[in-house]
Amino acid sequence: MVQKRKIPQRKCVVTNEMKPKKELIRIVRNKDGEVFVDESGKKNGRGAYLSKDLAVIEKAEKSDVLNRHLNTQVDPSVFEELKQMVAGNSHEK
């Protein structure tokens, strides 16, 4: 019997849904207080996950949920980058 590898699940901070890590985008605050999109999902720092969904990203931007999760002020450019990524990914589904 071949053991199926466990798919790492993470929770979207907006929808509170558990999803496979690949379906989420990780946003990280490192120890210098910089916030950035972590495409590899492996960078050090406090991470928060968002669904790859424009509506979710816009909701996160309006609700300050990332600010609370990362204990810092998230720069609007981070949300712009997220929107660009999701807009670029939407046709790959």
C-alpha positions as CSV (number, residue, x, y, z in Angstrom):
1,M,0.0,0.0,0.0
2,V,1.4,3.3,-1.1
3,Q,0.9,6.0,1.5
4,K,-0.6,9.2,0.1
5,R,1.4,12.2,1.0
6,K,-0.5,14.6,3.2
7,I,-1.3,17.8,1.5
8,P,-0.4,20.8,3.7
9,Q,-3.5,22.8,4.5
10,R,-3.5,26.4,5.5
11,K,-6.3,28.7,6.5
12,C,-7.3,31.8,4.5
13,V,-7.4,34.7,7.0
14,V,-10.4,36.3,5.3
15,T,-12.7,33.3,4.6
16,N,-11.4,31.1,7.4
17,E,-11.5,28.1,5.0
18,M,-8.8,25.4,5.2
19,K,-7.3,24.9,1.7
20,P,-4.3,23.2,0.2
21,K,-1.3,25.5,0.5
22,K,-1.0,25.7,-3.3
23,E,-4.4,27.4,-3.5
24,L,-3.3,30.2,-1.2
25,I,-0.9,33.1,-1.4
26,R,1.4,33.7,1.6
27,I,2.1,37.3,2.8
28,V,5.0,37.6,5.2
29,R,6.3,40.2,7.7
30,N,9.9,39.6,8.4
31,K,11.8,40.7,11.5
32,D,12.6,44.0,10.0
33,G,8.9,44.7,9.7
34,E,8.9,44.5,5.9
35,V,5.7,43.0,4.4
36,F,5.8,41.2,1.1
37,V,4.2,38.5,-1.0
38,D,6.0,35.2,-0.5
39,E,5.5,33.2,-3.7
40,S,7.8,30.3,-2.5
41,G,5.9,30.0,0.8
42,K,9.2,29.3,2.5
43,K,10.5,32.7,3.7
44,N,11.1,33.4,7.3
45,G,8.7,35.6,9.2
46,R,5.1,35.9,10.3
47,G,2.9,34.6,7.5
48,A,-0.7,35.0,6.7
49,Y,-2.5,33.2,3.9
50,L,-5.1,34.5,1.4
51,S,-7.2,32.7,-1.1
52,K,-6.2,33.4,-4.7
53,D,-9.5,35.3,-5.3
54,L,-9.8,39.0,-6.1
55,A,-12.9,39.4,-3.9
56,V,-11.0,37.9,-0.9
57,I,-8.0,40.2,-1.5
58,E,-10.2,43.3,-1.8
59,K,-12.0,42.3,1.4
60,A,-8.6,41.8,3.2
61,E,-7.6,45.3,2.0
62,K,-10.8,46.9,3.3
63,S,-11.0,45.0,6.6
64,D,-7.4,45.4,7.9
65,V,-7.3,41.6,8.6
66,L,-3.7,41.4,7.4
67,N,-2.7,44.3,9.6
68,R,-4.1,42.4,12.6
69,H,-2.5,39.0,11.6
70,L,0.9,40.5,10.9
71,N,0.7,43.2,13.6
72,T,1.8,45.9,11.2
73,Q,0.6,48.3,8.6
74,V,0.4,46.5,5.3
75,D,1.4,48.8,2.4
76,P,-1.2,49.2,-0.4
77,S,1.5,48.1,-2.9
78,V,1.3,44.6,-1.3
79,F,-2.4,44.5,-2.2
80,E,-1.6,45.8,-5.7
81,E,0.9,43.0,-6.2
82,L,-1.7,40.4,-4.9
83,K,-4.3,41.7,-7.3
84,Q,-1.9,41.5,-10.2
85,M,-1.0,37.9,-9.3
86,V,-4.6,36.8,-9.0
87,A,-5.6,38.6,-12.2
88,G,-2.7,36.9,-14.0
89,N,-3.7,33.5,-12.5
90,S,-7.4,33.6,-13.2
91,H,-7.1,32.3,-16.8
92,E,-5.0,29.3,-15.7
93,K,-7.8,27.5,-13.9
